[in-house]
Amino acid sequence: MRDSQKPSLREKEHAGENERTFEHPAFGMIGVRVTTGGDPHLFGSDIKHNQRISITIKTARHKRNLSNDWYHAQKELIQVELSHSQFAEFITTPNVGDGIPCTITRHEGRLVPSIEQVETKQEMFRREIEDSARRRLGAIGAEIAKLGALIESGKLPKGELRELYKTLARHAEQLPGSIGFVVEQGEEALEKATTAAKIDIEATIHAHVNRLGLEAAKAIGLVGPNYTMKEIGQ
C-alpha cells in the first residue's frame, strides 16, 4: 500500500481573487491524439503505419481560482504510440499478461530512437523454415554418414542397423511436422497482420470522413472555426 501525502498549497492574489495552487507527485495529465506521418514502424506490429494513436502522460498542478478548477500539465514523463489495432486491444482487454505492445517515442522530454527494422515477417519466416529444414536434414545426413561408414567397414551389426533405421525414420517423420509448424505460425501472423491492417485502414478512412464532414459543416456555418457546434437557429 502506498504512503499518503497531502498536496502542497501556495496562495496568491490574482486579478483581485485569491488563487490557490496545489501540487502533488501523483497529479498527472494524460492526453491522446491521432498522428499522421513520421516513423511507420511500431513495436509489436508487422505492418507499416501512416497513422497512429499517440498517448502522452505529464505531471500536473491544480489551480483554484474564480470558483473554478484549472488543471495544467507540467513536465512530460512519457509519450507512446500505438496502432489503431493495438489501441483497440488496449482498451478492450484489461488484465491480460503484461499488457499490449506500444512504442515509446519520448521519455522525460527526450526523443527515443525510432525502430530500424531488422527483417520483414516474410523474411523471418522464410529463414525459420530454411533453418528448420536444415537442422532436420543435417540430422538425417549425419545418420546416413554413419550408415555409409558401417557399409565401408564391412561390419553390419543388426543392432546398430536397427538403431540407425529407427533414428532415420524418426527424423523423416518429424521433418514435415517441424516445417509445417513454422508455416502454420506464419499463416497466423499473416492473418493477424491482415486484421490489424483492416482496422487501421477503416480507422483512417473514418477519420478522413469525419474531417471532411466537419469541414463541410464549417463551410455552411453549422460549426465554428474550432469545430464547436453552433446553436441551430441562431
VENTA-V720131 format. One record per pair of residues at least 4 apart in sequence whose ideal C-beta (glycine too) atoms are under 7 Angstrom apart, sorted by the first residue. I is the first residue (numbers start at 1). J is the second residue. Records with the same first field share a line. If there is no record, write none. Layout:
I = J + J
This chain:
5 = 24
7 = 22 + 23 + 24
8 = 22 + 23
9 = 20 + 22
10 = 21
11 = 18 + 19 + 20
12 = 19
13 = 18
14 = 19 + 65
17 = 65 + 66
19 = 63 + 65
20 = 64
21 = 61 + 63
22 = 61 + 62
23 = 27 + 61
27 = 59 + 60 + 61 + 62
28 = 57 + 58 + 59 + 60
29 = 58 + 60 + 71 + 73
30 = 55 + 57
31 = 56
32 = 53 + 54 + 55
33 = 54
34 = 51 + 53 + 207
35 = 52 + 54 + 81
36 = 50 + 51
37 = 50
39 = 114
40 = 48 + 49 + 50
41 = 48 + 114 + 115 + 117
42 = 49 + 52 + 81 + 83 + 103
43 = 101 + 102 + 103 + 115
44 = 86 + 101
45 = 49 + 83 + 86 + 196
46 = 121 + 189 + 193
47 = 193 + 196 + 197
49 = 83 + 200
51 = 200 + 204
52 = 81 + 82 + 83
53 = 81 + 82 + 84 + 87
54 = 79 + 81
55 = 80
56 = 76 + 79
57 = 77 + 78
58 = 73 + 74 + 75 + 76 + 77
59 = 74 + 75 + 77
60 = 71 + 72 + 73 + 74
61 = 72 + 74
62 = 69 + 71
63 = 70 + 72
64 = 69
65 = 70
76 = 106 + 108 + 109
77 = 108
78 = 104 + 106 + 107
79 = 105 + 106
80 = 102 + 103 + 104 + 105
81 = 102 + 103 + 105
82 = 86 + 87 + 90 + 102
83 = 87 + 196 + 200
84 = 88 + 199 + 200 + 203
85 = 89 + 196 + 199 + 200
86 = 90 + 100 + 101 + 102
87 = 91
88 = 92 + 199
89 = 93 + 100
90 = 100
103 = 115
104 = 112
105 = 112
106 = 110 + 111 + 112
107 = 112
119 = 123 + 124
120 = 124
121 = 125 + 189 + 193
122 = 126
123 = 127
124 = 128
125 = 129 + 182 + 186
126 = 130
127 = 131
128 = 132 + 182
129 = 133 + 179 + 182 + 183
130 = 134
131 = 135
132 = 136 + 178 + 179 + 182
133 = 137 + 179
134 = 138
135 = 139
136 = 140 + 171 + 174 + 175 + 178
137 = 141
138 = 142
139 = 143 + 171
140 = 144 + 168 + 171 + 172
141 = 145
142 = 146
143 = 147 + 164 + 167 + 168 + 171
144 = 148
145 = 149
146 = 150 + 164
147 = 151 + 164
148 = 152
149 = 153
150 = 155 + 156 + 160
156 = 161
157 = 161
158 = 162
159 = 163
160 = 164
161 = 165
162 = 166
163 = 167
164 = 168
165 = 169
166 = 170
167 = 171
168 = 172
169 = 173
170 = 174
171 = 175
174 = 178
175 = 179
176 = 180
177 = 181
179 = 183
180 = 184
181 = 185
182 = 186
183 = 187
184 = 188
185 = 189
186 = 190
187 = 191
188 = 192
189 = 193
190 = 194
191 = 195
192 = 196
193 = 197
194 = 198
195 = 199
196 = 200
197 = 201
198 = 202
199 = 203
200 = 204
201 = 205
202 = 206
203 = 207
204 = 208
205 = 209
206 = 210
207 = 211
208 = 212
209 = 213
210 = 214
211 = 215
212 = 216
213 = 217
214 = 218 + 223 + 227
215 = 219
216 = 220
217 = 222 + 223
218 = 223
222 = 230
223 = 227 + 228 + 229 + 230
224 = 228 + 230
230 = 234
